[in-house]
């Protein structure tokens, strides 16, 4: 995005459209979540799965263009994809099963730099949207007073 590449902008606009589609589908399908302890709202389709699916397919198609436009050979693209996939899996395991349990992420979020940029970790908030909306509503109510 920093270079204003149309591909990145296209991907971002597509993702926003995908999110809007998800919100509409949830209101049409109205399937409850498997448990009410994990947040409000409907569960079908999963917005997280739809988000990941969008980026997965977009990324695969983008990889195809690397070969189609003759920027790389199929082998170069496949090896890059495999290395990136292995790295992603290792990074996820490192962050979620090593660094988070020993408090590294909490220390990072509590750092002055993270506070300056309002970095937060909402993993333990059951319904982030509801919390953020309630906060916004309180701010709006205070403005009226």
N, CA and C atoms as a LAMMPS dump frame, in Angstrom:
ITEM: TIMESTEP
0
ITEM: NUMBER OF ATOMS
435
ITEM: BOX BOUNDS ff ff ff
-5.0000000000000000e+02 5.0000000000000000e+02
-5.0000000000000000e+02 5.0000000000000000e+02
-5.0000000000000000e+02 5.0000000000000000e+02
ITEM: ATOMS id mol type element x y z
1 1 1 N 0.815 -1.189 0
2 1 2 C 0 0 0
3 1 3 C 0.865 1.26 0
4 2 1 N 2.053 1.189 0.588
5 2 2 C 2.884 2.379 0.674
6 2 3 C 3.267 2.888 -0.711
7 3 1 N 3.381 1.981 -1.681
8 3 2 C 3.734 2.396 -3.032
9 3 3 C 2.505 2.644 -3.884
10 4 1 N 1.334 2.495 -3.309
11 4 2 C 0.059 2.723 -3.998
12 4 3 C -0.109 1.834 -5.223
13 5 1 N 0.312 0.591 -5.088
14 5 2 C 0.14 -0.373 -6.169
15 5 3 C -1.342 -0.681 -6.321
16 6 1 N -1.822 -0.685 -7.546
17 6 2 C -3.237 -0.922 -7.804
18 6 3 C -3.647 -2.322 -7.35
19 7 1 N -2.732 -3.295 -7.408
20 7 2 C -3.06 -4.651 -6.955
21 7 3 C -3.405 -4.639 -5.463
22 8 1 N -2.615 -3.935 -4.665
23 8 2 C -2.88 -3.875 -3.22
24 8 3 C -4.181 -3.132 -2.939
25 9 1 N -4.413 -2.06 -3.67
26 9 2 C -5.654 -1.305 -3.486
27 9 3 C -6.846 -2.149 -3.916
28 10 1 N -6.712 -2.858 -5.033
29 10 2 C -7.758 -3.754 -5.513
30 10 3 C -8.053 -4.842 -4.479
31 11 1 N -7.001 -5.418 -3.897
32 11 2 C -7.176 -6.463 -2.894
33 11 3 C -7.916 -5.901 -1.677
34 12 1 N -7.552 -4.716 -1.254
35 12 2 C -8.187 -4.093 -0.094
36 12 3 C -9.673 -3.799 -0.359
37 13 1 N -9.988 -3.231 -1.503
38 13 2 C -11.383 -2.944 -1.85
39 13 3 C -12.178 -4.25 -1.952
40 14 1 N -11.569 -5.269 -2.54
41 14 2 C -12.22 -6.572 -2.616
42 14 3 C -12.507 -7.148 -1.244
43 15 1 N -11.565 -7 -0.323
44 15 2 C -11.765 -7.51 1.041
45 15 3 C -12.892 -6.758 1.736
46 16 1 N -12.955 -5.452 1.565
47 16 2 C -14.057 -4.681 2.16
48 16 3 C -15.399 -5.141 1.593
49 17 1 N -15.439 -5.395 0.299
50 17 2 C -16.659 -5.897 -0.332
51 17 3 C -17.001 -7.283 0.196
52 18 1 N -15.995 -8.114 0.406
53 18 2 C -16.192 -9.449 0.966
54 18 3 C -16.772 -9.348 2.378
55 19 1 N -16.276 -8.418 3.181
56 19 2 C -16.792 -8.223 4.542
57 19 3 C -18.25 -7.757 4.52
58 20 1 N -18.576 -6.862 3.603
59 20 2 C -19.96 -6.403 3.463
60 20 3 C -20.863 -7.569 3.066
61 21 1 N -20.386 -8.386 2.138
62 21 2 C -21.138 -9.573 1.728
63 21 3 C -21.369 -10.495 2.916
64 22 1 N -20.354 -10.649 3.767
65 22 2 C -20.491 -11.493 4.948
66 22 3 C -21.584 -10.969 5.874
67 23 1 N -21.591 -9.675 6.103
68 23 2 C -22.608 -9.08 6.983
69 23 3 C -24.012 -9.3 6.425
70 24 1 N -24.156 -9.158 5.128
71 24 2 C -25.468 -9.363 4.488
72 24 3 C -25.88 -10.83 4.595
73 25 1 N -24.947 -11.75 4.302
74 25 2 C -25.258 -13.175 4.378
75 25 3 C -25.645 -13.603 5.79
76 26 1 N -24.958 -13.061 6.793
77 26 2 C -25.301 -13.402 8.183
78 26 3 C -26.752 -13.021 8.487
79 27 1 N -27.203 -11.888 7.993
80 27 2 C -28.583 -11.446 8.242
81 27 3 C -29.603 -12.262 7.454
82 28 1 N -29.192 -12.791 6.315
83 28 2 C -30.094 -13.623 5.506
84 28 3 C -30.169 -15.044 6.079
85 29 1 N -29.009 -15.64 6.392
86 29 2 C -28.954 -17.033 6.841
87 29 3 C -29.412 -17.182 8.299
88 30 1 N -28.982 -16.282 9.174
89 30 2 C -29.382 -16.239 10.589
90 30 3 C -29.113 -17.529 11.37
91 31 1 N -28.012 -18.168 11.104
92 31 2 C -27.658 -19.373 11.852
93 31 3 C -26.882 -18.983 13.104
94 32 1 N -27.323 -19.488 14.249
95 32 2 C -26.699 -19.17 15.526
96 32 3 C -25.309 -19.795 15.627
97 33 1 N -24.492 -19.228 16.493
98 33 2 C -23.175 -19.8 16.78
99 33 3 C -23.364 -21.077 17.601
100 34 1 N -22.357 -21.937 17.652
101 34 2 C -22.508 -23.174 18.418
102 34 3 C -22.641 -22.933 19.922
103 35 1 N -22.166 -21.793 20.397
104 35 2 C -22.305 -21.447 21.812
105 35 3 C -22.477 -19.944 21.927
106 36 1 N -23.276 -19.506 22.866
107 36 2 C -23.496 -18.064 23.035
108 36 3 C -22.394 -17.401 23.844
109 37 1 N -21.425 -18.18 24.295
110 37 2 C -20.334 -17.632 25.106
111 37 3 C -19.239 -16.992 24.262
112 38 1 N -19.32 -17.153 22.95
113 38 2 C -18.249 -16.658 22.084
114 38 3 C -18.636 -15.422 21.285
115 39 1 N -19.583 -14.676 21.777
116 39 2 C -19.925 -13.442 21.099
117 39 3 C -21.351 -13.413 20.613
118 40 1 N -21.799 -12.228 20.306
119 40 2 C -23.142 -12.028 19.793
120 40 3 C -23.128 -12.135 18.277
121 41 1 N -24.305 -12.161 17.715
122 41 2 C -24.416 -12.184 16.263
123 41 3 C -24.45 -13.598 15.722
124 42 1 N -24.769 -13.682 14.469
125 42 2 C -24.888 -14.973 13.812
126 42 3 C -23.513 -15.528 13.458
127 43 1 N -23.448 -16.844 13.304
128 43 2 C -22.175 -17.495 13.046
129 43 3 C -21.952 -17.919 11.606
130 44 1 N -23.006 -17.93 10.794
131 44 2 C -22.901 -18.421 9.415
132 44 3 C -23.048 -17.287 8.433
133 45 1 N -22.092 -17.087 7.543
134 45 2 C -20.794 -17.744 7.441
135 45 3 C -19.787 -17.119 8.413
136 46 1 N -18.775 -17.883 8.755
137 46 2 C -17.723 -17.388 9.641
138 46 3 C -16.982 -16.25 8.939
139 47 1 N -16.968 -15.092 9.562
140 47 2 C -16.267 -13.959 8.944
141 47 3 C -14.759 -14.192 8.919
142 48 1 N -14.23 -14.859 9.948
143 48 2 C -12.795 -15.139 9.952
144 48 3 C -12.424 -16.09 8.814
145 49 1 N -13.208 -17.149 8.64
146 49 2 C -12.921 -18.104 7.568
147 49 3 C -13.086 -17.448 6.198
148 50 1 N -14.091 -16.6 6.059
149 50 2 C -14.307 -15.915 4.789
150 50 3 C -13.151 -14.971 4.493
151 51 1 N -12.672 -14.265 5.51
152 51 2 C -11.533 -13.354 5.389
153 51 3 C -10.293 -14.116 4.915
154 52 1 N -9.991 -15.231 5.581
155 52 2 C -8.817 -16.026 5.228
156 52 3 C -8.986 -16.631 3.837
157 53 1 N -10.19 -17.124 3.536
158 53 2 C -10.453 -17.693 2.217
159 53 3 C -10.233 -16.683 1.108
160 54 1 N -10.704 -15.46 1.333
161 54 2 C -10.515 -14.404 0.335
162 54 3 C -9.025 -14.194 0.055
163 55 1 N -8.251 -14.01 1.124
164 55 2 C -6.827 -13.746 0.932
165 55 3 C -6.093 -14.96 0.379
166 56 1 N -6.508 -16.165 0.756
167 56 2 C -5.848 -17.373 0.241
168 56 3 C -6.03 -17.467 -1.271
169 57 1 N -7.26 -17.334 -1.737
170 57 2 C -7.522 -17.444 -3.172
171 57 3 C -6.893 -16.277 -3.927
172 58 1 N -7.013 -15.07 -3.395
173 58 2 C -6.407 -13.911 -4.04
174 58 3 C -4.897 -14.117 -4.167
175 59 1 N -4.288 -14.629 -3.106
176 59 2 C -2.839 -14.848 -3.106
177 59 3 C -2.432 -15.914 -4.111
178 60 1 N -3.183 -17.014 -4.171
179 60 2 C -2.875 -18.084 -5.134
180 60 3 C -2.97 -17.543 -6.562
181 61 1 N -4.028 -16.782 -6.835
182 61 2 C -4.181 -16.219 -8.174
183 61 3 C -3.062 -15.221 -8.482
184 62 1 N -2.633 -14.477 -7.47
185 62 2 C -1.528 -13.539 -7.66
186 62 3 C -0.236 -14.305 -7.956
187 63 1 N -0.049 -15.451 -7.297
188 63 2 C 1.124 -16.281 -7.587
189 63 3 C 1.119 -16.743 -9.044
190 64 1 N -0.057 -17.099 -9.524
191 64 2 C -0.192 -17.521 -10.928
192 64 3 C 0.283 -16.408 -11.875
193 65 1 N -0.029 -15.159 -11.547
194 65 2 C 0.38 -14.061 -12.433
195 65 3 C 1.896 -13.914 -12.481
196 66 1 N 2.593 -14.313 -11.416
197 66 2 C 4.059 -14.231 -11.422
198 66 3 C 4.626 -15.107 -12.541
199 67 1 N 4.009 -16.277 -12.749
200 67 2 C 4.452 -17.184 -13.812
201 67 3 C 3.923 -16.706 -15.159
202 68 1 N 2.649 -16.363 -15.2
203 68 2 C 1.996 -15.928 -16.44
204 68 3 C 2.703 -14.715 -17.048
205 69 1 N 3.103 -13.774 -16.202
206 69 2 C 3.788 -12.574 -16.701
207 69 3 C 5.279 -12.808 -16.918
208 70 1 N 5.713 -14.036 -16.647
209 70 2 C 7.093 -14.45 -16.865
210 70 3 C 8.086 -13.735 -15.94
211 71 1 N 7.628 -13.371 -14.745
212 71 2 C 8.527 -12.795 -13.741
213 71 3 C 9.313 -13.889 -13.036
214 72 1 N 8.715 -15.102 -12.941
215 72 2 C 9.348 -16.239 -12.272
216 72 3 C 8.966 -17.521 -12.988
217 73 1 N 9.757 -18.554 -12.739
218 73 2 C 9.409 -19.883 -13.244
219 73 3 C 8.417 -20.518 -12.268
220 74 1 N 7.678 -21.546 -12.713
221 74 2 C 6.783 -22.237 -11.777
222 74 3 C 7.527 -22.775 -10.555
223 75 1 N 8.735 -23.31 -10.75
224 75 2 C 9.513 -23.839 -9.628
225 75 3 C 9.862 -22.745 -8.632
226 76 1 N 10.256 -21.579 -9.115
227 76 2 C 10.579 -20.468 -8.219
228 76 3 C 9.37 -20.062 -7.379
229 77 1 N 8.218 -20.017 -8.009
230 77 2 C 6.994 -19.634 -7.294
231 77 3 C 6.606 -20.701 -6.272
232 78 1 N 6.678 -21.967 -6.668
233 78 2 C 6.306 -23.057 -5.755
234 78 3 C 7.25 -23.097 -4.553
235 79 1 N 8.546 -22.985 -4.79
236 79 2 C 9.506 -22.998 -3.678
237 79 3 C 9.275 -21.801 -2.763
238 80 1 N 9.048 -20.625 -3.333
239 80 2 C 8.751 -19.445 -2.512
240 80 3 C 7.493 -19.639 -1.689
241 81 1 N 6.466 -20.243 -2.297
242 81 2 C 5.205 -20.511 -1.6
243 81 3 C 5.406 -21.494 -0.447
244 82 1 N 6.136 -22.565 -0.701
245 82 2 C 6.381 -23.572 0.335
246 82 3 C 7.166 -22.971 1.499
247 83 1 N 8.214 -22.229 1.199
248 83 2 C 9.013 -21.596 2.257
249 83 3 C 8.151 -20.616 3.054
250 84 1 N 7.357 -19.811 2.353
251 84 2 C 6.472 -18.867 3.047
252 84 3 C 5.446 -19.573 3.911
253 85 1 N 4.9 -20.69 3.428
254 85 2 C 3.91 -21.456 4.188
255 85 3 C 4.525 -22.06 5.442
256 86 1 N 5.713 -22.633 5.3
257 86 2 C 6.404 -23.202 6.463
258 86 3 C 6.717 -22.109 7.468
259 87 1 N 7.192 -20.967 6.975
260 87 2 C 7.501 -19.855 7.869
261 87 3 C 6.242 -19.387 8.606
262 88 1 N 5.118 -19.275 7.888
263 88 2 C 3.869 -18.834 8.517
264 88 3 C 3.448 -19.792 9.628
265 89 1 N 3.532 -21.1 9.368
266 89 2 C 3.156 -22.09 10.383
267 89 3 C 4.078 -21.995 11.597
268 90 1 N 5.372 -21.891 11.354
269 90 2 C 6.33 -21.773 12.461
270 90 3 C 6.11 -20.488 13.25
271 91 1 N 5.871 -19.404 12.553
272 91 2 C 5.64 -18.118 13.222
273 91 3 C 4.399 -18.168 14.091
274 92 1 N 3.33 -18.75 13.564
275 92 2 C 2.088 -18.874 14.328
276 92 3 C 2.33 -19.681 15.603
277 93 1 N 2.995 -20.822 15.481
278 93 2 C 3.282 -21.668 16.642
279 93 3 C 4.155 -20.912 17.639
280 94 1 N 5.191 -20.243 17.162
281 94 2 C 6.073 -19.481 18.039
282 94 3 C 5.303 -18.416 18.818
283 95 1 N 4.495 -17.63 18.107
284 95 2 C 3.776 -16.529 18.754
285 95 3 C 2.705 -17.038 19.712
286 96 1 N 1.859 -17.976 19.256
287 96 2 C 0.708 -18.404 20.061
288 96 3 C 1.036 -19.425 21.139
289 97 1 N 2.059 -20.254 20.932
290 97 2 C 2.334 -21.325 21.889
291 97 3 C 3.63 -21.14 22.671
292 98 1 N 4.428 -20.145 22.313
293 98 2 C 5.653 -19.873 23.062
294 98 3 C 5.623 -18.45 23.621
295 99 1 N 5.54 -17.458 22.746
296 99 2 C 5.644 -16.065 23.186
297 99 3 C 4.442 -15.584 23.99
298 100 1 N 3.221 -15.915 23.548
299 100 2 C 2.033 -15.469 24.287
300 100 3 C 2.003 -16.061 25.7
301 101 1 N 2.203 -17.384 25.861
302 101 2 C 2.139 -17.954 27.216
303 101 3 C 3.184 -17.401 28.187
304 102 1 N 4.334 -16.99 27.692
305 102 2 C 5.348 -16.465 28.623
306 102 3 C 5.258 -14.943 28.782
307 103 1 N 4.244 -14.329 28.176
308 103 2 C 3.974 -12.913 28.418
309 103 3 C 4.656 -11.921 27.508
310 104 1 N 5.292 -12.381 26.443
311 104 2 C 6.004 -11.465 25.545
312 104 3 C 5.03 -10.502 24.86
313 105 1 N 3.881 -11.014 24.402
314 105 2 C 2.925 -10.131 23.731
315 105 3 C 2.361 -9.094 24.69
316 106 1 N 2.119 -9.496 25.942
317 106 2 C 1.612 -8.533 26.937
318 106 3 C 2.639 -7.428 27.169
319 107 1 N 3.909 -7.805 27.274
320 107 2 C 4.967 -6.797 27.446
321 107 3 C 5.027 -5.872 26.233
322 108 1 N 4.878 -6.45 25.043
323 108 2 C 4.925 -5.635 23.824
324 108 3 C 3.76 -4.653 23.796
325 109 1 N 2.567 -5.126 24.147
326 109 2 C 1.378 -4.258 24.136
327 109 3 C 1.483 -3.174 25.205
328 110 1 N 2.147 -3.484 26.31
329 110 2 C 2.297 -2.513 27.398
330 110 3 C 3.456 -1.545 27.181
331 111 1 N 4.207 -1.705 26.109
332 111 2 C 5.367 -0.842 25.858
333 111 3 C 4.924 0.568 25.475
334 112 1 N 5.779 1.553 25.705
335 112 2 C 5.441 2.93 25.329
336 112 3 C 5.135 3.091 23.835
337 113 1 N 5.859 2.401 22.984
338 113 2 C 5.624 2.511 21.543
339 113 3 C 4.237 1.975 21.197
340 114 1 N 3.887 0.82 21.761
341 114 2 C 2.57 0.236 21.489
342 114 3 C 1.46 1.143 22.028
343 115 1 N 1.683 1.725 23.181
344 115 2 C 0.672 2.638 23.739
345 115 3 C 0.52 3.877 22.859
346 116 1 N 1.627 4.37 22.339
347 116 2 C 1.576 5.538 21.468
348 116 3 C 0.732 5.264 20.225
349 117 1 N 0.875 4.057 19.661
350 117 2 C 0.141 3.693 18.448
351 117 3 C -1.179 2.978 18.745
352 118 1 N -1.567 2.928 20.022
353 118 2 C -2.829 2.294 20.448
354 118 3 C -2.915 0.821 20.04
355 119 1 N -1.806 0.113 20.13
356 119 2 C -1.798 -1.321 19.821
357 119 3 C -2.459 -2.051 20.982
358 120 1 N -3.335 -3.004 20.662
359 120 2 C -4.025 -3.75 21.707
360 120 3 C -4.074 -5.219 21.327
361 121 1 N -4.355 -6.055 22.315
362 121 2 C -4.505 -7.49 22.09
363 121 3 C -5.894 -7.861 22.577
364 122 1 N -6.795 -8.105 21.657
365 122 2 C -8.199 -8.365 21.997
366 122 3 C -8.536 -9.852 22.008
367 123 1 N -7.534 -10.71 22.11
368 123 2 C -7.785 -12.148 21.992
369 123 3 C -8.719 -12.672 23.08
370 124 1 N -8.697 -12.068 24.261
371 124 2 C -9.535 -12.554 25.362
372 124 3 C -10.851 -11.797 25.492
373 125 1 N -11.129 -10.886 24.573
374 125 2 C -12.396 -10.155 24.588
375 125 3 C -13.393 -10.964 23.767
376 126 1 N -14.47 -11.465 24.397
377 126 2 C -15.387 -12.35 23.682
378 126 3 C -16.103 -11.684 22.51
379 127 1 N -16.398 -10.399 22.603
380 127 2 C -17.099 -9.724 21.515
381 127 3 C -16.534 -8.316 21.373
382 128 1 N -15.467 -8.209 20.604
383 128 2 C -14.769 -6.935 20.436
384 128 3 C -15.703 -5.871 19.864
385 129 1 N -16.491 -6.256 18.888
386 129 2 C -17.391 -5.297 18.25
387 129 3 C -18.36 -4.697 19.266
388 130 1 N -18.917 -5.528 20.143
389 130 2 C -19.858 -5.043 21.149
390 130 3 C -19.169 -4.105 22.139
391 131 1 N -17.967 -4.455 22.565
392 131 2 C -17.211 -3.614 23.497
393 131 3 C -16.902 -2.261 22.853
394 132 1 N -16.429 -2.296 21.598
395 132 2 C -16.099 -1.043 20.918
396 132 3 C -17.346 -0.193 20.684
397 133 1 N -18.446 -0.84 20.342
398 133 2 C -19.691 -0.103 20.128
399 133 3 C -20.162 0.533 21.437
400 134 1 N -20.111 -0.22 22.526
401 134 2 C -20.532 0.318 23.829
402 134 3 C -19.685 1.517 24.218
403 135 1 N -18.391 1.414 23.972
404 135 2 C -17.505 2.54 24.276
405 135 3 C -17.873 3.758 23.43
406 136 1 N -18.081 3.532 22.14
407 136 2 C -18.472 4.627 21.254
408 136 3 C -19.775 5.258 21.724
409 137 1 N -20.744 4.423 22.1
410 137 2 C -22.048 4.925 22.545
411 137 3 C -21.893 5.773 23.798
412 138 1 N -21.037 5.345 24.729
413 138 2 C -20.788 6.126 25.943
414 138 3 C -20.158 7.48 25.622
415 139 1 N -19.229 7.489 24.687
416 139 2 C -18.594 8.748 24.274
417 139 3 C -19.632 9.671 23.648
418 140 1 N -20.481 9.132 22.796
419 140 2 C -21.539 9.924 22.154
420 140 3 C -22.515 10.467 23.197
421 141 1 N -22.859 9.651 24.173
422 141 2 C -23.777 10.08 25.239
423 141 3 C -23.144 11.211 26.061
424 142 1 N -21.842 11.079 26.337
425 142 2 C -21.149 12.126 27.099
426 142 3 C -21.094 13.444 26.332
427 143 1 N -21.039 13.393 25.002
428 143 2 C -21.025 14.617 24.185
429 143 3 C -22.334 15.375 24.319
430 144 1 N -23.415 14.636 24.438
431 144 2 C -24.741 15.255 24.496
432 144 3 C -24.946 15.974 25.826
433 145 1 N -24.332 15.468 26.892
434 145 2 C -24.525 16.034 28.239
435 145 3 C -24.019 17.42 28.373
